Amino acid sequence: MIRRVFFLLFAAVAAVIPAALPALAETERPSQCFAIARSFSAVVPATYVEVAMEAHEVEIAFVTHSTYRLTSAGGVTIATDFSGYAGSGKLPDVVTMNHAHSTHYTDVPDPAIKHVLRGWNPGGGPAKHRITVGEFLIRNVPTDIRTFAGGFEKDGNSIFIFEIGGLCIGHLGHLHHRLTASHFGKIGRLDIVMVPVDGGYTLALSSVLELLQKVRASIVLPMHAFGPSTLNRFLGEIGKSYQIEYVKSDRFTVSLNSLPERPVVRVLQGVGFPGYLDE
């Protein structure tokens, strides 16, 4: 409820102070994610009920590694960090990719995929994506990436943000460095964030926890775990300030109205390795 009130309040303020938001062409759909963040205190568990999706809901499913599958009530499907496999079901309408390793992209995506959004620009410079597909607005915030030579490639990857039904969903991709105030300003509010938890190939665990304290998303979805020990190390640290929810399903449905009142880390079936939640 508080988050919805803040969203409406910010919309009213933005109407009279347009310079506070990124410049948009008149025909572009405005972002809903540049709103006031709220703070959280104690956490409480959530419950789940299987019902038909409503128009304002989105289904989020874990596929593998850093690939999540987002599906709108209208049937638009997005696969994140797509390397050629997007789980069962129809071919995604949109795939996003990052090029740190081959498990995060493919050079030969199915030509039937309508929108292939690379987190880097093969022609040089930052990738720039801002498209509307069905109920989704999809945009990116470029980040740098470590090179095998030990340096950094500027704008080598991207954080992708998916906006639907008032929800702001972020996928941090193969993030290699702390985010600046400029990054956070371009990202805006995140209600749900998919975060790498390996603690080495991407961000150090301490930096991940610092980032999550700044983002203050209602739902944190772990990804990029290489086994139960890596996942448990992350959960052990973040469990000091977040409720941990183990979901015996690889998917859940969520809307702005159904976000938990207190922040949770939601561990879907298959995160870490297949069968993890059955132990």
C-alpha positions in Angstrom: 0.0 0.0 0.0 2.8 2.4 1.0 4.7 1.7 -2.3 1.5 2.4 -4.4 0.9 5.7 -2.5 4.5 6.7 -3.2 4.2 5.8 -6.8 1.1 8.0 -7.2 2.7 10.9 -5.3 5.8 10.7 -7.4 3.8 10.7 -10.6 2.1 13.9 -9.5 5.4 15.6 -8.7 7.0 14.4 -12.0 4.2 16.1 -13.9 5.3 19.5 -12.6 9.0 18.8 -12.5 9.7 16.9 -15.8 13.4 17.7 -15.6 13.6 15.2 -12.7 13.1 12.3 -15.1 15.2 11.1 -18.1 14.3 12.9 -21.3 11.7 11.0 -23.4 10.3 11.4 -26.9 6.7 12.3 -26.8 5.7 8.9 -28.3 7.7 6.9 -25.7 6.0 5.2 -22.8 7.3 6.8 -19.6 9.0 4.8 -16.9 7.1 4.0 -13.8 10.2 3.2 -11.8 11.5 6.6 -10.9 9.7 6.8 -7.5 10.5 7.2 -3.9 12.0 4.1 -2.2 10.7 3.0 1.2 12.6 1.5 4.1 11.8 -1.8 5.8 12.0 -3.2 9.3 11.2 -6.8 10.4 10.1 -9.4 7.9 7.2 -11.8 7.6 6.6 -14.8 5.4 4.3 -14.8 2.5 1.7 -17.4 1.4 0.9 -18.6 -2.1 -2.3 -19.5 -3.9 -2.5 -20.9 -7.4 -5.0 -18.8 -9.4 -5.5 -17.6 -12.9 -3.3 -14.6 -13.9 -5.0 -11.2 -13.9 -4.2 -8.5 -16.4 -1.8 -6.7 -14.0 0.2 -9.8 -13.0 3.4 -11.3 -14.2 4.7 -14.9 -13.9 8.4 -15.2 -13.0 10.1 -18.6 -13.5 13.6 -19.7 -12.9 15.1 -21.5 -15.9 18.8 -22.0 -15.3 21.9 -20.2 -14.1 21.0 -16.5 -14.7 18.0 -17.1 -17.0 14.6 -16.2 -15.6 11.5 -16.3 -17.7 8.9 -13.5 -17.4 5.4 -14.0 -18.8 2.6 -11.4 -18.9 -1.1 -12.2 -18.7 -1.2 -11.3 -22.3 1.3 -14.0 -23.1 4.4 -11.9 -23.8 7.5 -13.8 -22.7 11.0 -12.6 -21.9 14.1 -14.7 -21.2 17.0 -13.0 -19.4 20.7 -13.7 -20.0 19.7 -16.0 -22.8 22.3 -18.5 -24.1 20.0 -20.5 -26.3 17.7 -22.2 -23.8 14.7 -20.5 -22.3 12.9 -23.4 -20.7 9.7 -25.1 -21.7 6.9 -23.3 -23.6 6.8 -21.1 -26.6 9.8 -19.3 -28.0 10.4 -16.0 -26.1 9.2 -12.8 -27.7 12.2 -11.0 -26.1 15.6 -12.2 -25.0 18.3 -10.2 -23.1 21.9 -11.1 -23.1 25.3 -10.2 -21.4 28.6 -11.2 -22.8 30.8 -12.0 -19.8 30.7 -15.7 -20.6 29.0 -18.0 -23.1 26.5 -19.0 -20.5 25.0 -15.5 -20.7 24.6 -15.0 -24.5 24.5 -16.7 -27.9 25.8 -15.5 -31.2 23.1 -17.6 -33.0 19.7 -16.8 -31.4 16.7 -18.3 -33.1 15.8 -15.9 -36.0 12.1 -16.2 -34.9 12.8 -14.3 -31.7 11.4 -10.9 -32.4 13.6 -8.8 -30.1 17.2 -9.8 -29.2 18.6 -7.2 -26.8 22.3 -7.4 -26.2 23.7 -5.8 -23.1 26.7 -4.5 -25.0 27.0 -2.7 -28.4 28.9 -4.7 -30.9 29.6 -1.5 -32.8 31.1 0.2 -29.8 29.8 2.5 -27.1 27.0 1.8 -24.7 24.0 -0.4 -25.6 20.8 1.6 -25.6 17.5 -0.2 -25.3 14.0 1.2 -24.6 11.2 -0.7 -26.2 7.6 -1.6 -25.4 6.5 -5.1 -26.1 2.9 -5.9 -25.1 2.5 -5.0 -21.4 6.2 -4.6 -20.9 8.5 -1.6 -21.1 12.1 -2.9 -21.3 15.1 -0.7 -20.8 18.8 -1.1 -19.9 21.5 0.6 -17.8 25.0 -0.1 -19.1 27.7 -1.2 -16.7 31.4 -2.1 -17.2 32.8 -5.5 -17.3 36.2 -7.1 -16.3 38.3 -8.2 -19.2 40.5 -11.4 -19.2 43.5 -9.1 -19.3 42.6 -7.7 -15.9 41.2 -4.4 -16.9 37.6 -3.2 -17.5 35.6 -2.8 -20.7 33.5 0.3 -20.5 29.8 -0.3 -21.0 30.4 -4.0 -21.7 27.2 -5.3 -20.1 23.8 -4.1 -18.9 21.3 -4.2 -16.1 17.9 -4.7 -17.7 14.7 -3.3 -16.2 11.3 -4.7 -17.0 8.3 -2.6 -16.1 4.8 -4.1 -16.1 1.6 -3.2 -14.2 3.4 -0.7 -12.0 6.0 -3.3 -11.1 9.7 -2.5 -11.6 11.8 -5.7 -12.1 15.5 -5.6 -12.4 18.0 -8.2 -13.6 21.6 -7.3 -12.6 23.2 -9.5 -15.2 26.9 -10.3 -14.8 27.6 -7.3 -12.7 31.3 -6.8 -11.9 31.5 -3.5 -9.9 29.8 -1.4 -7.4 27.1 0.9 -8.8 27.5 4.7 -8.7 24.9 7.2 -7.8 24.4 7.8 -11.5 23.7 4.1 -12.0 21.1 4.1 -9.2 19.5 7.2 -10.6 19.1 5.6 -14.1 17.8 2.3 -12.6 15.2 4.0 -10.4 13.0 1.9 -8.0 13.1 -1.9 -8.1 10.4 -3.9 -6.6 12.0 -7.2 -7.6 15.6 -7.8 -8.3 17.5 -10.8 -9.7 21.0 -10.8 -8.2 24.1 -12.9 -8.8 25.2 -14.6 -5.6 28.4 -16.4 -6.6 30.6 -14.0 -4.7 33.5 -14.1 -7.0 32.9 -14.2 -10.7 30.6 -11.2 -10.4 30.4 -9.0 -7.3 31.9 -9.9 -3.9 29.3 -10.9 -1.4 29.8 -7.8 0.7 29.2 -5.6 -2.4 26.1 -7.6 -3.2 24.7 -7.0 0.3 25.6 -3.3 0.1 23.8 -3.0 -3.2 20.6 -4.7 -1.9 20.5 -2.4 1.1 20.4 0.5 -1.3 17.9 -1.0 -3.7 15.6 -2.2 -1.0 13.5 -4.4 -3.3 10.5 -6.2 -1.9 11.6 -9.5 -3.5 15.2 -10.7 -4.1 15.7 -13.6 -6.5 19.1 -15.3 -6.3 20.8 -16.4 -9.5 24.3 -17.3 -10.7 24.8 -19.8 -7.9 27.2 -22.7 -8.6 26.0 -25.1 -5.9 24.4 -25.3 -2.5 27.5 -24.0 -0.6 27.6 -20.8 -2.6 23.9 -20.2 -2.3 23.9 -21.0 1.4 26.7 -18.6 2.1 24.7 -15.8 0.5 21.5 -16.8 2.3 23.4 -17.0 5.6 24.5 -13.4 5.3 21.4 -11.9 3.9 19.2 -13.9 6.3 20.3 -11.5 9.0 18.1 -8.8 7.6 15.7 -10.6 5.1 13.2 -13.4 5.5 14.2 -16.4 3.4 11.3 -18.1 1.5 11.9 -21.6 0.0 9.4 -22.1 -2.8 8.8 -25.7 -4.0 8.1 -24.5 -7.5 10.2 -23.0 -10.2 7.8 -20.1 -10.6 5.4 -17.7 -8.9 2.9 -15.0 -10.0 3.1 -11.5 -8.6 1.6 -8.0 -9.0 2.1 -4.6 -7.4 -0.7 -5.4 -5.1 0.7 -8.7 -3.9 4.2 -7.7 -3.1 5.2 -8.7 0.5 5.0 -5.9 3.1 8.5 -6.8 4.2 11.5 -7.7 2.1 12.1 -11.4 1.3 14.6 -13.5 -0.5 12.6 -16.0 -2.6 14.5 -19.2 -3.5 12.8 -20.9 -6.4 13.1 -24.6 -7.2 16.3 -25.3 -9.1 18.3 -22.3 -7.9 21.7 -23.7 -6.8 21.2 -27.0 -8.5 18.2 -29.2 -9.4 16.5 -30.8 -6.5 18.0 -28.4 -3.9 14.7 -27.8 -2.2 13.9 -31.5 -2.0 16.7 -32.2 0.3 
